[in-house]
Amino acid sequence: MAAAACGGDGGSDNDDTGPVDPPINTRPERCLEDPLSSGYCLVWQDEFSGDAIDSEKWTHERNCMGGGNNEAQCYVDDPENSWVAGDLLHIKAIRKDAVGPGVTDDDPNYDPDDTSASGTYTSARLRTKGLGDWKYGRFEMRAKLPQGQGTWPAFWMLPSEWVYGGWAGSGEIDIMEAVNLKVGGEDQIHGTLHYGGPWPGNVYSGEAYRLPGGINPADGFHEYAVEWEEGEIRWYLDGDHYATQTSDGWYSTTAPGNSNAPFDQAFHLILNFAVGGDWPSNVNDTGIDESVFPQQFEIDYVRVYQCTIDFATGKGCASTDGAFVHNPGLEAKRVASP
């Protein structure tokens, strides 16, 4: 496909001549490079090629609240747990007692000097909130995942403004999660949406995927991505489109008349390495195997693209091989009164 016309949020102004190539060396102001043949253009990236985490792209969250899942770690801003070296971002989970705030960094009661909560591991959770927030696009990471009972790395997105209420009423997009890799042959990654209403009215739907040939994601680097457009989200591993969910299968209890809610607002990126918690501690060998720590989550790059064919909806740049699972999502059962 030829590169799409690049004139702004509405795409080409041509009426019946079809898409045209942009003049050489020109592109929309938001594009860092000329558009790809698919029409996607790079709008944000971190190649982790320096010697420090870029504070203009990422901030550290600092708390011991357990992620809402009874996780064992405290998230800290410490070079022992997160650093850039060798063109990689390293996030390291260490067996180490720590104390810190018992609420999230966005809670109105958050006090960074609070030591009321504790954890038995230290790790890191980085986010782009307020520095990089997007509505629609392609979001990708190349990374090597940690292994062992109790490990839980994730690359995911949360809304920057909770327009449809608290979690998960305003949505959550899990681009990639994995737990307990290499324990009893565990080799799955997961792509999931959380939506519905604020807890306990939250629901989720998603798909697991295995690399072909018995390859384990903990043994090497792989590219994990989603393409998100109005009404549709697609998941990819090394370019293989393995799952799709659409607005027919997600909903918001606080906006029953809006079929695209809650996935029609700006979201930001999160990279974190959790330890234990309700999911990994209850599957495979169960619990946390202290002997496997420390473990590292190594990230080669994170890149964000948007669709030049239609910036406003993200439509027109989809890639698919036709062999994916179309997850039907869940029926809206707790819809608020009009």
N, C-alpha and C positions, 0 to 999 in steps of 0.2 A: 504494500500500500504506500502511495506517495504521502509525504508529510502533509498534515492538514494546514489549511490557511490559518494564519496566526494574527488575528486582529484584535482580540479581546475576549470578554466573557461570552459573547454570543457566537463565536466562530466566524465563518465567512459571511460577508454581506452580499455575495453573489446570489442571484435569485435562481437561475436554472442552469448555470454553467458547471455546477459541481465544485468539489474542493479543488483548490489550486495550490501549487507549491509557493511558499513565501520567498521573497527576494533573498538572494544569497546573503548570509551573515546578518540576517534580521530575525527577530524572534520576539514573542511577548515579553514585556518587562519582567514578569515573574519567572521566566525560564532562565536557568543558568547556562544551558546549552541549547543548540538547535534541537527541535523535536525528533524523536525516534521515528522510524518508518511506521510504527503503530499509531503515532499521533501523541503519545505520551512525551512530556518534556520534564526534565529534572528541575525541581524547584527548591530542594533542600537536600543536604547530604552531610555526613560525617564519615570520613575515611580513616579517622583515628591515626593520622600520620604524624602528629606532633609528639610532644613529650608530656602533655598534660590534658586532662579532660577539659573540653572547651566550655567555659562558663557562660558563653553567649548562646549555647545550644542546649545545655543540660544543667539541671539542678539536682542536688541530692535530697531525698526525703530522709528525715531522721526521726525514728520512733521505734517503740517496742510493742506496738499494739497487736501484733500477730496477724496482720492482714485480714482480720475478720474471719480467719480460718484456723485459729489456734496454732499458728506457726511458731516455731521455736526461736527465730532470729530477732535481733534488733538491727534495724537499718541505720548505718552510720556513714558519716562523711570522713573516711579515714583512708589514707593511701595504702594501708595494709589490705584493704578490702576492695578498692577500685582504683585503677590507674591505667594510663596509656603507655605502652612500650611495644616495640617491634611491629608497629602499624596495626596494633590490636587494642581494643578496650578489654581489660581484664576485670571481671567481677568475681571475687573470691569469698566463699563461705568458710568460716573458721570456727572451730569449737572453742568458744570463749564466752565466759559469763559477762553480761553487760546490763546496764540500766538506761532508762530513757523515758520519754513521754509515752503515756498510755493511750493517746488518741492520734489520729492522723494529722499531718501538717496543715490540712485545710480546715480542721475543726476550730470553731471560734474560741474554744478553751485551750487550744494548743499553746504550750509553753516549752520552748526548746531546752530550758534548764530543769524541767520536771524530771524526776528520777523515780516516779512511782511505779513504773512497770519494768519488767526484766525479761531477759532472754538468755538462752544457753549457747547461742551462736551469734556471730556478727556477720553481716553481709551488706550489700548495697542495692539501692533502688533509685534509678535515675529517670527523670522525666523531662519533657520539652514544654510543659505547660507554661503559657505566657511568652515563650520563646519560639515555639513552632506549634501551630494549631491549624488543622486543616479540615475542610468539609469536602470529601470525595478525593480519590486519587489512588495511586499504587504505592504501597508501603512495603519495603523489603529490607531484609537483614541477611547477611552471610555470617554464620557463626558455627562454632563447635560447642556442643552441649556437655555439661557435667554428667557424671554417672554415679550410681550407688543409691541404696535405700535411704529415702528422705530428701533427695535432691529434687528441686522444682524450679527450673529456669523458665522465664516467660518473656515474650515480646508481645505487647498488647497496647490497647488504646482505651482511654476514658474520656468522657465529655469534659470540655473545659468550663462550661457553664451547665449546671444541673437543671436545665429548662423543664424537664418532665419529672422532677422530684429526685429523692435520694436513690442510692443504689438498690436495685438495678433499673429503676424506673426510667433513667435517662440513658441507659444502654452501656454496654461494654463489648469491645471487639477484641477477642483473643486471637492474634495472628498465629502464635505458636506457643504451646505449652508442652512439657514432657515431665514425667515423674519416674523416678527409680530406674533410669535407663541401665540396661545390662544386668538387672537383677532377675534371675530366672528367665533370661532371654528377652526381657522387656525392651521393645524397640519402636514403640509408637510415639508419634507426635499428634497433637490435637488442635483443631481449629473450632472455635466456639463463639456463639453470641449469647449475651445475657440481656434480658429485657423484661417486659411485663409491667410490674409495679414496684414501688419501694418495698424492701424486705418487710414482711415475709411473703409478699405477693410476687416476688421475683421468680422467673423461670429461665431455662436455658435450652439451647439446641446446638448440636455440632457434630463433627465427624472426626474419627481417628484415621491415621494414615501410616502405612509402612513403606519405607524405601524398597525398591525392587532389589532382588538378589540377596536379601538377608542383611543388608548394610545397616549398621547401627549409627544413629545420629551422634553418638558420643565418640565415634572413631575418626571423625573428620569434619571438615567444613561443608555446610550446605546452605542454600539460599531459601529463606522462608518469606512468603509474601501474601498480601491480600490486594485485590483490586476492588475498590468500593465506589459504586456509582449510585445515583438515585434509584432506590428500590431494589438494589442487588449488591451482594458481597460475594466474592470468589476467593478461594484459597489455593495456594500453589506451593509446591516443594520442588526445588531445582527446575522450575519452569513447568512442572506437571500440574495441570489444573485438576485438583482432586475433589473439590466440593464447592457447592453454591447454595446460598440461602437468599430468599427474596422477601419483599415486604408482604407477600401473601402469608408468610409464616412467622412474622414478628409483629409486635404491637406495643402500644403504650396505654396503660389503663387511665392515664391522665389526659390523653388526647385521642379519644376513640374515633374522632372524625378525620384523623390524619393518618393515612395508611403508611406513610414513610417514617413516622415517629417510632422509636426515638432516634433512628439513624439518619437524621437530616440536620444535624448540628455539627459544629466544629469539635473535633477530638484531638487529643495530643498523644504522643508516644511514651511508652514506659518500658524500661529494661530492668528486670530484677531477678534475683536468685534467692528464692525462699527455701527454708529448711523445714521439713515436716509439715504438719498441718492436717486438716481433716481428710484431704485426698491422699497424698503419698503415704501417710502413716497408717492407712487402712487398706492398702492393696499391696500386692507382691509379698515380701517377707514381713511387712507391717513394721511400724515404728520408725526409728532413725538408727542407722548403723554408724555409730560414732567413729568406727575405725576407718571409714572411707574418706573422712575429712582431714585436711582441707580439700575442697574441690573448686575448679574454676569454670566459669562461663566466659568464653572468649569470642568477641565480636569483631569481625573484620571490617564491616561497614554497615551503615544504615542510610537508606536513600528514599526520598519521597518524590513521586512524579504526579503530574496532573495532566488531564486530557485536553489538548489544544482544540480538539474538534468541538467540545462544548465544556468549557470550564465550569459553567453554572450547574450542570447535572452530572458531569463526569462520564457521560455516555459517548460511545463511539470508538473507544480504544480497547475494547475487551479482547483478551486472548483466551482461547479454549481449544482443547483437542477433542471435545465431545464425549470423553470417557469419564466424566465426573459424576459424583453423587449429588443429586438435587435433594437437599434436606428440606422436608415440608414445614419445619418449625412446629409451633404449638398454637392451638386454638386459643383465642382470647376469651378467657372464662371469667375474668374479674374486671370487666369494663365499667368505668365510672358512668354515672347517669349523665345524659346530655345536659 
